Amino acid sequence: MASSVTDLLRTTGPVDLAAIDARSTPGFDDDKDAALAATAQLEPELADLQERLFAGGRAGTTERRVLLLLQGMDTAGKGGTLRKVAGLMDPQGLTVTAFKKPTDEELQHDFLWRIGPRLPQPGMVGVFDRSHYEDVLIGRVRQLADDVEIERRYGAINEFEQQFVDSGGVIVKCFLHVDAETQAERLAERLEDPTKHWKYNPGDLDERALWAEYQQAYEIALERCSTDAAPWHVVPAGRKWYRNWAVGVMLLDALRGLDLQWPPADFDVAAEQARLAASR
């Protein structure tokens, strides 16, 4: 079951988001309780592989690193996925970046200028809550860049991600897919619950009014920037428990694919054991 979800959710060719059921559960045929249990069961192997990766980075024996990239409309669950999936790993081997509106300084540079320094270093797992894709999504919908510039950015993104992969990186790109009705329900929940008011932004409704435009912008980006080196995956996010399980499995698959080994000792183990015994 778990071994096929990465392939099941991978995009190939044109994407029609309206045709993808946001409450579907590809690769998982059981219920919520089973999914919660299955997600928890990912932790031992996920933690082990992350520690091997981190150890190799610390020892200088690997250039491998992993980037989990999360995109989605408001309420799709980027923060929830981060808590439930990244929370299964050791924070010392994890970097998290939430990209907001570019600063005045960042706007003086190419759109990728602020992204490069935040890529995970060797041995690390990095998570992007939103990313460089905002510059072909909001940029396109809000007409913050002209058509020629948007077209350039698709190619620049593909080249940027290819360079990251060529340098030892692995990218797991997840579009968390919700439909308009699910978003409305979740926004209503935030408004009804005082403990969730901090999550609500009046601007969310302004963006919601452009739902069709954003769906089209995502479909174009998912098609244009899903490559062999860095494919996109559409994760149905109408059921939070499935979303978390699926992203966790894909992250685990990525770590498994690195064939991670513990770095060898750079000292004489037997000699150190003898020294320790003599010190007792």
Backbone bond lengths (Angstrom), bond angles and torsions (degrees), N, CA, C in turn:
res aa  C-N    CA-C-N  psi(-1)  N-CA   C-N-CA  omega(-1)  CA-C   N-CA-C  phi
1 M - - - 1.464 - - 1.520 110.95 -
2 A 1.353 117.67 -54.75 1.449 120.76 -173.52 1.518 112.79 -69.54
3 S 1.333 117.46 -28.43 1.460 119.68 -172.35 1.519 113.25 -70.67
4 S 1.345 118.35 -16.85 1.447 119.69 -173.76 1.524 114.30 -102.56
5 V 1.334 118.33 -8.65 1.456 119.50 -172.33 1.523 112.49 -64.42
6 T 1.318 118.17 -35.06 1.465 120.51 179.10 1.520 110.56 -59.94
7 D 1.314 116.68 -44.63 1.465 120.29 178.93 1.524 111.42 -71.71
8 L 1.322 117.46 -37.31 1.465 120.89 -178.72 1.524 111.79 -61.59
9 L 1.317 117.44 -36.82 1.463 121.40 -173.94 1.526 113.28 -94.19
10 R 1.313 116.63 -6.19 1.470 119.95 -179.19 1.529 110.57 -69.10
11 T 1.330 115.71 137.55 1.460 120.11 178.91 1.523 110.11 -84.10
12 T 1.315 114.78 143.85 1.465 121.34 175.17 1.518 107.81 -138.87
13 G 1.307 117.00 116.90 1.455 120.91 179.07 1.516 112.89 75.27
14 P 1.318 117.47 -158.95 1.468 122.21 -178.61 1.527 111.48 -58.85
15 V 1.337 115.93 146.53 1.460 121.97 -178.21 1.528 109.17 -117.99
16 D 1.324 116.36 130.50 1.456 122.60 175.04 1.519 107.33 -116.65
17 L 1.322 116.87 96.18 1.458 120.51 -175.13 1.521 112.00 -64.39
18 A 1.318 117.13 -32.06 1.468 119.97 -179.77 1.523 111.78 -64.11
19 A 1.322 116.68 -22.89 1.460 120.69 -178.47 1.525 112.57 -88.50
20 I 1.328 117.05 -3.74 1.468 121.65 -178.65 1.522 108.79 -102.84
21 D 1.303 117.00 117.85 1.462 122.76 -179.75 1.523 109.20 -69.43
22 A 1.325 116.39 114.74 1.457 120.88 -176.78 1.524 113.02 -68.07
23 R 1.340 117.06 -14.89 1.461 120.81 178.95 1.530 112.26 -104.71
24 S 1.315 116.07 10.45 1.465 120.06 177.68 1.525 109.73 -76.66
25 T 1.332 115.69 165.65 1.466 120.55 -176.75 1.531 110.22 -135.55
26 P 1.316 118.59 63.66 1.470 120.67 -177.99 1.531 111.95 -55.65
27 G 1.313 115.50 129.86 1.457 120.04 177.29 1.518 114.67 84.67
28 F 1.336 117.11 -2.96 1.468 120.28 179.07 1.518 108.97 -133.53
29 D 1.321 116.58 117.82 1.466 121.46 -172.44 1.523 113.40 -108.14
30 D 1.330 116.59 9.70 1.465 118.96 -176.96 1.529 110.00 -109.74
31 D 1.341 117.10 -165.93 1.455 120.90 -173.68 1.528 112.29 -102.68
32 K 1.331 114.93 -174.25 1.465 121.26 -176.19 1.520 112.32 -58.85
33 D 1.320 117.18 -47.26 1.467 119.97 -178.07 1.524 111.04 -60.23
34 A 1.314 116.05 -40.58 1.468 119.85 178.67 1.525 110.61 -65.47
35 A 1.328 116.61 -38.06 1.468 120.18 179.91 1.521 111.28 -67.57
36 L 1.330 116.44 -40.33 1.463 119.70 177.91 1.530 110.44 -62.20
37 A 1.323 115.61 -41.53 1.463 119.83 178.81 1.526 110.62 -66.83
38 A 1.334 116.55 -41.63 1.462 120.85 -179.20 1.526 111.17 -65.22
39 T 1.331 116.42 -37.02 1.463 119.94 178.04 1.524 110.47 -65.64
40 A 1.331 116.66 -43.52 1.462 120.28 178.00 1.524 111.51 -61.93
41 Q 1.327 115.79 -34.01 1.468 120.06 -178.82 1.526 113.00 -71.50
42 L 1.328 117.05 -12.05 1.468 119.88 176.75 1.527 111.67 -73.36
43 E 1.331 116.23 -23.55 1.464 120.28 -169.63 1.526 114.90 -57.88
44 P 1.340 121.00 -48.58 1.472 118.43 -175.82 1.523 113.41 -57.40
45 E 1.320 117.36 -48.26 1.468 119.01 -178.56 1.516 111.14 -72.28
46 L 1.322 117.44 -38.92 1.456 120.96 178.76 1.527 110.12 -60.97
47 A 1.319 117.08 -44.95 1.458 121.50 -179.76 1.530 111.50 -66.09
48 D 1.339 115.79 -39.90 1.467 119.97 179.62 1.527 111.16 -63.06
49 L 1.327 115.91 -47.74 1.457 119.30 -178.24 1.525 111.36 -68.04
50 Q 1.327 116.66 -37.46 1.459 118.33 177.14 1.525 110.88 -63.77
51 E 1.323 117.33 -38.85 1.459 119.82 179.46 1.526 111.02 -66.36
52 R 1.329 116.77 -38.30 1.467 119.78 176.51 1.533 110.47 -61.95
53 L 1.343 115.03 -42.71 1.461 119.66 178.50 1.518 110.31 -62.29
54 F 1.323 116.51 -47.18 1.465 121.79 -178.79 1.526 111.19 -62.55
55 A 1.335 116.14 -42.40 1.465 120.47 179.55 1.527 110.80 -61.74
56 G 1.341 115.94 -41.49 1.464 118.91 178.63 1.505 112.24 -64.64
57 G 1.331 116.59 -36.93 1.455 119.45 176.91 1.509 111.95 -65.97
58 R 1.330 116.49 -43.78 1.465 121.05 178.93 1.526 111.62 -63.89
59 A 1.327 115.85 -38.15 1.465 120.44 -178.24 1.522 112.49 -80.94
60 G 1.316 116.59 -11.58 1.461 120.22 -178.94 1.509 113.40 75.65
61 T 1.355 116.84 24.24 1.460 119.96 -177.91 1.526 112.78 -102.09
62 T 1.333 117.56 0.16 1.457 119.13 179.82 1.520 110.81 -144.56
63 E 1.313 114.97 149.76 1.462 122.08 172.09 1.531 110.21 -106.42
64 R 1.331 116.56 3.50 1.455 120.18 -176.30 1.523 110.86 -71.21
65 R 1.331 115.73 144.51 1.460 123.26 175.58 1.510 107.16 -156.73
66 V 1.316 117.09 158.72 1.463 121.48 -175.81 1.523 109.49 -128.22
67 L 1.320 116.23 135.21 1.457 122.05 175.34 1.523 109.39 -117.47
68 L 1.329 116.54 119.67 1.457 122.82 172.56 1.521 107.14 -98.33
69 L 1.320 116.41 116.19 1.462 121.78 -175.11 1.527 109.32 -110.98
70 L 1.330 116.46 122.02 1.459 122.05 -176.61 1.526 110.42 -114.03
71 Q 1.320 115.77 124.41 1.459 122.28 175.31 1.519 108.18 -128.64
72 G 1.307 116.12 157.96 1.455 119.93 177.05 1.511 110.83 164.97
73 M 1.314 115.83 161.99 1.454 121.17 176.01 1.528 109.90 -66.71
74 D 1.318 117.39 163.13 1.460 121.09 176.35 1.521 109.64 -53.52
75 T 1.322 116.70 138.26 1.472 128.02 -178.83 1.530 112.81 78.04
76 A 1.332 118.84 3.17 1.463 119.70 179.27 1.521 111.94 -67.16
77 G 1.339 116.73 -22.33 1.459 119.00 173.96 1.507 115.23 106.10
78 K 1.318 117.56 31.62 1.467 119.20 178.52 1.521 110.59 -62.46
79 G 1.343 116.44 -45.23 1.453 119.80 179.33 1.518 112.42 -66.70
80 G 1.323 117.10 -40.06 1.454 120.58 178.77 1.517 111.95 -64.71
81 T 1.318 116.02 -40.79 1.466 120.00 177.72 1.519 110.16 -63.46
82 L 1.313 115.41 -41.26 1.461 120.07 178.59 1.522 110.93 -58.74
83 R 1.335 116.78 -46.17 1.461 120.06 -178.67 1.520 112.06 -66.21
84 K 1.330 116.72 -43.65 1.462 120.45 -173.47 1.527 113.77 -79.08
85 V 1.334 116.53 -31.39 1.471 119.71 -176.83 1.527 110.91 -97.55
86 A 1.332 116.75 -54.45 1.465 118.67 178.32 1.524 110.34 -63.18
87 G 1.341 115.61 -26.37 1.455 119.63 178.62 1.516 114.23 -66.14
88 L 1.319 116.81 -12.06 1.460 120.97 176.73 1.524 112.17 -81.63
89 M 1.346 116.51 -7.38 1.460 120.82 -174.92 1.522 111.75 -112.39
90 D 1.329 115.30 165.80 1.459 122.38 179.36 1.528 109.25 -74.94
91 P 1.336 118.29 122.37 1.463 119.81 -176.84 1.518 114.92 -61.50
92 Q 1.343 118.22 -22.69 1.460 118.31 -179.16 1.536 112.03 -69.89
93 G 1.331 116.65 -18.67 1.461 119.39 177.63 1.509 112.44 -105.02
94 L 1.341 115.83 20.31 1.454 121.03 -172.41 1.526 110.41 -129.65
95 T 1.332 116.23 136.77 1.462 121.21 170.66 1.526 108.41 -123.17
96 V 1.313 116.51 137.78 1.460 121.85 -178.20 1.524 108.74 -125.63
97 T 1.325 116.15 129.56 1.457 121.19 177.39 1.519 108.94 -127.48
98 A 1.331 116.43 124.31 1.460 122.18 174.39 1.529 107.15 -105.81
99 F 1.309 116.22 110.66 1.457 120.13 -176.91 1.527 110.64 -83.52
100 K 1.307 114.81 127.09 1.462 122.17 179.16 1.530 109.36 -109.75
101 K 1.316 115.28 -168.53 1.457 120.83 176.08 1.517 109.88 -57.10
102 P 1.342 118.98 133.32 1.467 120.66 -178.43 1.528 111.74 -58.17
103 T 1.319 115.55 143.75 1.462 120.50 175.83 1.523 109.33 -76.84
104 D 1.326 116.52 170.28 1.467 120.68 177.72 1.527 110.36 -59.40
105 E 1.339 116.60 -40.23 1.466 119.87 179.23 1.523 110.56 -64.16
106 E 1.341 117.15 -44.32 1.467 120.45 -178.97 1.519 111.56 -63.78
107 L 1.322 116.61 -33.26 1.467 120.17 179.50 1.514 112.78 -69.57
108 Q 1.317 116.69 -14.34 1.462 120.45 178.11 1.528 111.67 -81.34
109 H 1.322 116.81 -6.22 1.463 121.71 -176.25 1.530 109.73 -121.10
110 D 1.337 115.58 172.81 1.461 120.93 173.67 1.518 109.37 -60.58
111 F 1.317 117.02 151.97 1.467 120.82 -173.83 1.515 113.94 -60.68
112 L 1.341 117.87 -23.28 1.466 120.49 179.89 1.526 112.84 -86.97
113 W 1.317 116.90 -5.03 1.475 121.26 -175.95 1.526 111.87 -58.73
114 R 1.332 116.72 -38.71 1.464 119.88 -177.56 1.523 113.13 -84.17
115 I 1.321 116.87 -10.05 1.464 120.38 -175.68 1.536 111.74 -85.20
116 G 1.326 116.63 -46.37 1.461 120.99 -174.60 1.517 114.99 -50.13
117 P 1.344 118.95 -49.23 1.470 119.60 -178.12 1.517 114.00 -64.42
118 R 1.323 117.36 -14.56 1.459 120.45 -177.39 1.534 113.35 -101.59
119 L 1.317 116.19 3.18 1.459 119.14 174.00 1.521 109.45 -67.05
120 P 1.319 118.67 145.86 1.468 119.91 -179.93 1.522 111.78 -63.71
121 Q 1.321 115.44 143.18 1.453 122.19 176.93 1.528 109.81 -83.75
122 P 1.352 118.33 166.58 1.465 120.00 178.67 1.525 112.05 -50.62
123 G 1.323 115.01 133.27 1.455 120.81 179.33 1.514 114.97 90.17
124 M 1.325 117.19 -4.51 1.459 120.72 -174.42 1.524 112.23 -109.08
125 V 1.329 114.63 153.63 1.463 122.04 166.64 1.522 106.60 -105.94
126 G 1.324 116.67 123.42 1.454 121.02 178.30 1.517 110.26 -109.70
127 V 1.319 116.08 147.80 1.460 121.75 176.08 1.520 108.66 -124.59
128 F 1.318 116.44 128.67 1.460 122.30 173.08 1.525 108.93 -104.97
129 D 1.322 116.73 118.43 1.455 123.44 171.54 1.525 105.79 -93.84
130 R 1.322 116.98 99.75 1.464 125.12 -161.99 1.524 107.57 69.53
131 S 1.327 116.86 173.28 1.453 117.72 -169.35 1.523 110.73 -169.78
132 H 1.335 115.00 -161.39 1.466 121.77 176.62 1.527 111.98 -64.32
133 Y 1.328 117.07 -14.18 1.469 118.89 178.94 1.532 112.33 -70.29
134 E 1.331 116.74 -19.94 1.463 118.74 175.41 1.526 111.12 -55.61
135 D 1.320 116.44 -28.90 1.471 120.69 -175.17 1.519 113.38 -79.07
136 V 1.347 117.26 -9.14 1.468 119.21 170.39 1.529 110.67 -114.67
137 L 1.335 116.56 2.32 1.460 121.10 176.71 1.525 109.60 -103.38
138 I 1.332 116.09 -70.60 1.460 119.41 175.92 1.521 109.98 -61.48
139 G 1.334 115.50 -39.73 1.461 119.04 179.57 1.513 112.49 -56.79
140 R 1.334 116.11 -38.12 1.465 120.89 -179.72 1.534 111.38 -78.41
141 V 1.343 116.57 -47.87 1.463 120.92 -175.20 1.523 111.62 -67.84
142 R 1.320 115.73 -44.49 1.466 120.53 -177.91 1.531 112.80 -89.54
143 Q 1.335 115.76 3.29 1.468 121.93 177.62 1.531 111.07 54.45
144 L 1.334 114.53 46.31 1.459 120.58 177.26 1.520 111.58 -84.40
145 A 1.322 115.41 -9.07 1.472 121.79 175.70 1.520 107.54 -144.86
146 D 1.331 116.03 151.32 1.470 118.26 -178.35 1.528 110.65 -78.88
147 D 1.329 116.13 171.71 1.462 121.52 -174.81 1.521 112.17 -60.33
148 V 1.310 116.86 -38.66 1.469 120.47 -179.21 1.531 110.21 -63.41
149 E 1.335 116.12 -43.29 1.462 120.32 -179.95 1.520 111.41 -67.41
150 I 1.328 117.71 -40.41 1.465 120.12 177.80 1.522 110.36 -61.43
151 E 1.318 117.20 -42.95 1.464 120.54 177.83 1.522 110.96 -60.90
152 R 1.314 117.23 -40.53 1.471 120.76 178.67 1.520 110.64 -62.07
153 R 1.307 115.28 -37.98 1.464 119.08 -175.62 1.522 112.72 -66.96
154 Y 1.322 118.67 -34.57 1.467 119.20 176.54 1.535 109.90 -57.91
155 G 1.319 116.12 -47.57 1.459 119.79 179.52 1.512 112.26 -65.33
156 A 1.339 116.54 -38.65 1.463 120.53 179.86 1.530 110.73 -64.83
157 I 1.330 116.70 -38.86 1.465 120.62 178.11 1.524 110.39 -63.28
158 N 1.313 117.03 -46.30 1.467 120.01 -179.34 1.531 111.19 -61.57
159 E 1.308 116.36 -41.14 1.471 120.01 179.07 1.522 110.45 -67.17
160 F 1.320 117.18 -42.40 1.460 122.96 179.70 1.527 110.75 -60.36
161 E 1.321 116.67 -46.22 1.456 120.50 -179.07 1.521 111.40 -69.86
162 Q 1.325 117.46 -35.64 1.463 120.47 176.84 1.519 110.76 -62.59
163 Q 1.321 116.69 -41.14 1.459 120.63 178.56 1.524 111.15 -63.42
164 F 1.321 116.55 -39.32 1.465 120.07 178.12 1.527 110.40 -63.23
165 V 1.311 117.08 -43.62 1.461 121.24 178.87 1.520 110.80 -65.84
166 D 1.318 116.93 -42.31 1.467 120.65 179.91 1.526 111.72 -62.57
167 S 1.318 116.97 -26.54 1.464 120.92 -178.73 1.526 112.51 -88.24
168 G 1.338 117.26 4.96 1.461 120.67 177.52 1.505 114.96 112.47
169 G 1.332 117.00 3.42 1.447 119.95 -178.13 1.520 113.62 -89.05
170 V 1.314 115.30 159.16 1.463 123.26 172.59 1.531 106.65 -128.54
171 I 1.330 117.05 133.60 1.462 121.09 -179.46 1.528 109.70 -114.70
172 V 1.326 115.93 128.59 1.460 122.27 173.51 1.529 105.99 -112.24
173 K 1.330 116.79 103.07 1.467 121.70 -175.44 1.523 109.80 -100.83
174 C 1.340 115.36 120.66 1.455 121.01 -176.03 1.520 110.67 -122.63
175 F 1.333 116.26 120.55 1.451 121.22 169.35 1.515 106.96 -95.58
176 L 1.338 116.42 114.58 1.455 121.89 -178.70 1.522 107.73 -85.35
177 H 1.319 115.30 110.34 1.461 122.24 -168.24 1.524 112.39 -97.78
178 V 1.331 116.39 117.73 1.458 121.87 171.18 1.522 108.55 -123.28
179 D 1.317 116.31 157.89 1.462 119.32 175.62 1.526 109.61 -96.42
180 A 1.315 116.23 171.86 1.460 121.39 -174.57 1.527 112.03 -63.12
181 E 1.329 117.28 -36.83 1.460 120.45 -179.33 1.520 111.19 -67.47
182 T 1.327 116.85 -41.84 1.466 120.27 177.79 1.523 110.36 -62.42
183 Q 1.320 115.96 -41.81 1.460 118.58 178.48 1.532 110.65 -61.15
184 A 1.337 117.15 -43.55 1.463 121.13 179.54 1.530 110.78 -59.89
185 E 1.324 116.75 -41.89 1.464 121.24 179.67 1.527 110.64 -63.15
186 R 1.309 116.54 -42.58 1.467 120.09 -177.28 1.524 111.25 -72.50
187 L 1.326 117.73 -35.54 1.458 119.56 175.14 1.528 110.47 -65.51
188 A 1.335 116.30 -39.33 1.465 120.32 178.12 1.526 110.81 -62.54
189 E 1.325 116.69 -40.41 1.461 121.05 177.92 1.520 111.04 -60.88
190 R 1.317 116.27 -40.36 1.462 119.94 179.84 1.528 111.18 -65.24
191 L 1.310 116.42 -37.30 1.460 120.49 -179.11 1.521 112.00 -73.70
192 E 1.328 116.52 -29.68 1.459 121.01 -177.71 1.525 112.96 -82.51
193 D 1.324 117.62 -21.00 1.467 122.41 -174.19 1.530 110.06 -110.57
194 P 1.344 117.92 111.37 1.468 120.35 -179.72 1.524 113.85 -56.59
195 T 1.339 117.40 -26.86 1.463 119.55 179.57 1.526 112.23 -75.59
196 K 1.347 116.31 -7.85 1.455 120.17 179.31 1.529 112.99 -114.53
197 H 1.333 116.47 4.67 1.463 118.81 179.98 1.525 111.61 -61.76
198 W 1.319 116.40 -30.55 1.466 119.40 -179.28 1.526 111.99 -65.72
199 K 1.348 116.38 -21.10 1.457 120.86 178.18 1.524 112.57 -81.57
200 Y 1.324 115.49 -16.16 1.464 119.18 -173.33 1.521 110.88 -90.81
201 N 1.331 114.85 138.34 1.457 121.82 176.53 1.526 107.15 -129.47
202 P 1.342 118.33 123.83 1.462 119.38 178.87 1.523 113.08 -52.96
203 G 1.328 115.82 -26.50 1.464 119.24 178.25 1.510 113.05 -66.82
204 D 1.353 117.02 -16.80 1.461 120.15 178.91 1.532 110.90 -60.00
205 L 1.307 116.18 -36.81 1.464 119.32 -179.67 1.526 111.45 -72.00
206 D 1.336 116.20 -30.72 1.466 119.15 175.75 1.525 110.17 -64.77
207 E 1.321 116.26 -40.47 1.463 120.23 178.77 1.534 110.15 -71.41
208 R 1.320 116.17 -36.72 1.467 120.28 179.63 1.526 110.91 -61.10
209 A 1.337 116.98 -33.35 1.463 120.85 179.64 1.527 111.58 -63.16
210 L 1.334 115.63 -17.11 1.470 121.26 179.91 1.532 110.58 -107.36
211 W 1.325 116.03 28.95 1.468 121.07 -175.41 1.532 111.99 -52.56
212 A 1.301 117.65 -50.42 1.471 121.03 -176.54 1.520 110.89 -61.50
213 E 1.317 116.16 -40.20 1.464 119.97 -179.59 1.529 110.81 -66.04
214 Y 1.331 116.44 -39.92 1.463 119.39 178.97 1.524 111.11 -68.82
215 Q 1.314 117.34 -38.95 1.461 119.74 178.20 1.530 110.26 -60.54
216 Q 1.320 116.00 -42.65 1.466 119.17 178.44 1.519 110.88 -65.19
217 A 1.334 117.14 -42.11 1.465 120.64 179.69 1.523 110.76 -62.11
218 Y 1.332 116.46 -40.25 1.462 119.76 177.20 1.527 111.32 -65.82
219 E 1.306 116.79 -43.52 1.464 119.67 -179.44 1.521 111.42 -59.30
220 I 1.315 116.58 -40.74 1.464 120.13 179.03 1.524 110.45 -66.75
221 A 1.334 116.47 -45.93 1.466 119.90 -179.32 1.522 111.83 -64.11
222 L 1.337 116.76 -40.31 1.458 120.57 179.73 1.524 111.39 -63.97
223 E 1.325 116.51 -35.63 1.461 119.48 178.42 1.525 111.51 -76.83
224 R 1.318 116.85 -46.64 1.464 120.82 -173.40 1.527 113.00 -72.83
225 C 1.321 117.08 -25.96 1.465 119.84 -173.30 1.526 113.03 -118.90
226 S 1.329 117.44 23.14 1.456 120.77 171.29 1.518 106.99 -100.65
227 T 1.320 116.29 106.00 1.455 122.17 -174.34 1.522 110.16 -118.19
228 D 1.323 116.33 169.49 1.465 119.70 176.24 1.521 110.57 -60.72
229 A 1.324 116.56 -36.42 1.466 120.55 -178.08 1.522 111.76 -74.47
230 A 1.340 116.05 -35.08 1.465 120.06 -175.22 1.525 109.93 -143.91
231 P 1.325 117.25 75.76 1.473 120.28 -177.91 1.528 111.87 -73.54
232 W 1.321 114.75 154.41 1.459 120.99 173.28 1.527 109.92 -91.50
233 H 1.322 115.33 152.28 1.462 122.31 174.31 1.524 108.44 -129.47
234 V 1.309 116.87 129.10 1.463 121.69 175.90 1.526 107.77 -94.54
235 V 1.331 115.67 113.66 1.463 121.53 -176.50 1.528 109.33 -104.62
236 P 1.334 118.47 110.09 1.463 119.11 175.03 1.528 109.87 -55.69
237 A 1.334 116.59 123.04 1.467 120.50 -172.57 1.521 112.55 -118.41
238 G 1.332 116.90 15.81 1.451 120.00 177.44 1.522 112.26 -70.27
239 R 1.314 116.85 -24.49 1.463 122.95 174.01 1.526 107.01 -112.82
240 K 1.309 116.82 109.94 1.464 121.17 -173.50 1.523 111.62 -59.40
241 W 1.334 115.64 -38.02 1.457 119.31 -176.96 1.523 111.64 -65.84
242 Y 1.324 116.96 -34.91 1.463 119.17 176.44 1.526 110.47 -71.91
243 R 1.315 116.34 -44.94 1.464 121.54 179.34 1.531 111.04 -52.22
244 N 1.326 116.40 -49.31 1.461 120.35 -177.72 1.521 111.69 -64.99
245 W 1.316 116.46 -42.93 1.467 119.95 178.66 1.520 111.20 -61.93
246 A 1.334 116.52 -46.29 1.463 120.31 -176.38 1.523 111.73 -63.65
247 V 1.323 116.92 -44.56 1.468 119.50 179.72 1.528 110.07 -66.08
248 G 1.330 116.78 -39.40 1.458 119.74 177.65 1.512 112.40 -61.43
249 V 1.319 116.95 -41.43 1.463 121.21 179.13 1.532 110.30 -65.62
250 M 1.316 117.01 -42.64 1.464 119.20 -179.70 1.525 111.76 -64.92
251 L 1.326 116.52 -38.25 1.461 119.83 176.36 1.522 110.50 -65.11
252 L 1.320 116.72 -41.73 1.461 120.83 177.73 1.523 110.62 -63.74
253 D 1.315 117.94 -42.55 1.465 121.22 177.05 1.524 111.13 -58.15
254 A 1.347 116.15 -41.09 1.465 120.16 -179.79 1.522 110.94 -63.72
255 L 1.319 117.47 -42.29 1.461 121.09 179.76 1.525 111.14 -68.83
256 R 1.325 116.50 -38.84 1.464 119.62 176.93 1.525 111.05 -59.81
257 G 1.311 115.60 -38.03 1.461 120.21 -177.33 1.516 114.30 -67.16
258 L 1.324 117.62 -12.63 1.466 120.68 -179.01 1.533 112.48 -84.46
259 D 1.325 117.53 -9.28 1.476 121.60 -179.25 1.526 110.29 49.94
260 L 1.311 116.20 55.83 1.463 121.97 -172.92 1.528 111.84 -74.75
261 Q 1.325 115.17 134.66 1.460 122.30 178.17 1.524 108.77 -121.53
262 W 1.326 115.73 153.23 1.463 118.90 174.91 1.523 109.25 -68.81
263 P 1.324 118.76 136.97 1.471 119.54 179.00 1.530 110.17 -65.49
264 P 1.337 117.90 140.40 1.467 120.15 179.72 1.528 111.25 -70.87
265 A 1.315 115.72 153.55 1.463 120.55 178.07 1.529 109.99 -65.02
266 D 1.322 116.53 139.77 1.466 120.69 177.18 1.520 110.54 -102.17
267 F 1.335 115.02 28.44 1.461 121.98 178.71 1.529 108.14 -145.19
268 D 1.302 117.17 169.04 1.463 123.07 179.60 1.533 108.30 -81.63
269 V 1.336 116.95 105.36 1.463 120.92 -175.64 1.526 111.20 -62.15
270 A 1.317 116.82 -45.63 1.464 120.07 -178.11 1.527 111.07 -61.83
271 A 1.320 115.97 -40.87 1.465 119.40 -179.94 1.527 110.85 -64.58
272 E 1.312 116.85 -39.11 1.458 120.26 179.83 1.524 111.06 -69.74
273 Q 1.338 116.11 -35.57 1.467 119.02 176.41 1.524 110.59 -64.03
274 A 1.322 115.11 -39.07 1.480 119.17 178.23 1.515 111.26 -65.96
275 R 1.321 116.78 -41.86 1.462 120.85 178.26 1.511 111.31 -62.04
276 L 1.358 115.70 -42.60 1.465 119.55 179.68 1.520 110.50 -63.93
277 A 1.336 116.66 -42.83 1.476 120.19 179.88 1.522 110.68 -61.60
278 A 1.334 115.55 -39.21 1.473 119.04 -179.07 1.517 111.57 -69.28
279 S 1.333 117.71 -24.09 1.468 120.59 -177.09 1.519 112.45 -82.78
280 R 1.327 117.78 -8.43 1.457 120.47 -176.73 1.534 111.56 -81.94
